[in-house]
Amino acid sequence: MFDFLGSESPTYLSSHALSQVVAQVRFSTQSLLSEPRGVALLHDSLIEEYPRLLSEQQQTITAGPGGLAASAIPQWRMTDLNGGWSCVVGPEQLALETAAYTDWSEMRGRLTAALKALSDITKIRVRERVGLRYVNHIDPGPDGSYSDRVSPDLLGLQARPGWRDHVKTYLSQAVFEDNSVSLVVRSGAGANVTNPEYKFMVDIDCYDENPSAYDVESTMEHFDAFNDVAYRCFCACVTDDLRISMK
C-alpha cells in the first residue's frame, strides 16, 4: 500500500513530537448508543481503563434548499483520570484518542478491547469508515528553522533565504489514493496552524471510506496497515537527523 513511500524497518521512536493520535471507526447507526443505558453497558466493560464518563454533543451542519441547518448528536467520552486516553462513542462512531501515545502495541490493544466490548452489546453490520491519524508538532532547530528536521519538500517557499523571517502562516495539503484507501498529509507552521505556532505540523491521516461488512478482526487489519503507512510517511517527511534524535 502506497509503495512510493518506500520500506522502513520498524524502529521505536520517542513520541515527543506526537501531539495527538486518533483511531476512528464509523458504522451504521446503532440506536442503543444514542441512549445512556446502552453507553453505560459499554462503559461497564471498559471502566478499568476509562473510569470517567462524560456527556458531549457532536454538532452537525447540513446544507439544504432552506439554507443551513444545525443538529446535535449525543456522544459520550470515556477517559482515564489524567485525560491522556479517551474512548469517544456515539450512535455512528467509536474513536480512541490520546495525547499520551507510547507505541502501536498499546494503542492496538486498547482499540481492540474497545471494539470487542462494542461488539458484545450491539450488532454492527456495516463499517462506513475506518481511519488512523497522527498529528506531529516538531520544534525548530537552534537557528529557528526546520531545515535540519523537516524534508525540504514540505518546507516549500518558507525555506527560501529571507522568506522565512516574514512568513506568518504556511500550510499545505496533499491527498493520495491507493484503491479505496486515502492518505492525507497536511503540513505547515504559523498562526492558526499549530499551538504554539512556532512548531511545524506534520498531520498524517490514512482512511478507507468504502462501506464493508463489519468485524473486529478485519478492522484491526486495516489499522495495522494504516499504522505502517503512517510510519513510512512520517519517515519520508522528516530528516534522518531528526529520526536519529528520536531513537
Buried (B, 14 or more C-beta within 10 A) or exposed (E): EBEEBEEBEEEEBEBEBBBBBBBBBBBBEBEBBBEEEBBEBBBEBBEEBBEEBEEEEBEEEEEEEEEEEEEEBBBBBBBBEEEEBBBBBBBBBBBBBBBBBEEBEEBBEBBBBBBEBBEEBBEBEEBBBBBBBBBBBBEBBEEEBBBBBBBEEBBBEBBEEEEBEEBEEBBEEEEBEBEEBBBBBBBBBBEEBBEEBEBBBBBBBBBBEEBBEBEBEEBBEBBEBBBBBBBBBBBBBBBEEBBEBBE
